[in-house]
Amino acid sequence: MTKMLNVTIDTSGVEKQEAEDWVNELANVYADMEIADTNVSGNKISFRAGFAGMEDTEPDDVKMKIEEYLTMNEAFQANNVSVK
């Protein structure tokens, strides 16, 4: 079973389709990452994320991958990344 964590990224504003594509690409770049329930609203991107088959995933594990991908693919300005 995969432990899924809630991710929220605060932005300075992002186009809905661009943000959804970015989240989908995140899952493609990290093949073991699972993404669900993507929601883009105004200045906020939220989704659930976890690593396939891992029940001991910690928030910092997911946050590290998201911040790494933000560095590689700057589709938008992220002001804050929260993983709970």
N, C-alpha and C positions, 0 to 999 in steps of 0.2 A: 504494500500500500504506500502511496505517495503522500507525504505530509505537505499540505498546501498552506502557504503563508499569504497574508494580505499585503499587497504592495500599493503604495500611493506615491506618485511623483507630482510635485507641484512645479508648474512651469510659468513662463511669462506669457503664455498663450500659445496654442498649437492647433493646427488644423486637424479635425477629427480623423479623416482618412489617413493622413500622414502619421498620426500617433498610433492608430490601429496597425498600420503596416509596420511601424517600428517595433511594436510589441510582438507581432507575428515573426518578424525577422530575428528578434531576440531568441525566440524558441528554436529557430532554424540554426542559428549560429552555435548555440549550446544544445546539442542534440539530446542531452539527458534532462533538459529543462522542460517542464510541463507548464502550460499557461491556460488559464480558464477565466471566464467572466470579465473580459476586458470592457472597461467603461471609460469613455472620454467625455468630459464635461467642462467647458470653459478652460480654466487654467489647471485642470487636474486630470491625471491619467491614473486609473486604478485597475488592478487585476490580481488574480491569485496565481502564485508561482511556487513550484517545488521541483525537486529532482526525482526522476523516475525511480520508483522502488525504494526510495530512502525515507525512513520514518524518523531519522534523527537530524534532519535539516534544521539548522539554526538561522535566525533572521540575518545574521552577518554573512552567512554563506551566499544567500540570495542577493543581498545588498552589494556584495563584492562583485558579483557577475554583472549586475545591472550597471554599477558605476564603471566597470571595465568597458562594457558595451557602449555606454554614453560617451566615453573617451574615444572609442573607435568610430562611432557613428553619431555625430552631433546633429541630429535632425531637428533638435529644439533645445532651448536653454532649460536645464533642470535646476530649479532653485533649492529643492529639498527632495530627498528620497527616504521614504519611511517603509520599513518592513516589520510586520507584527505577526 
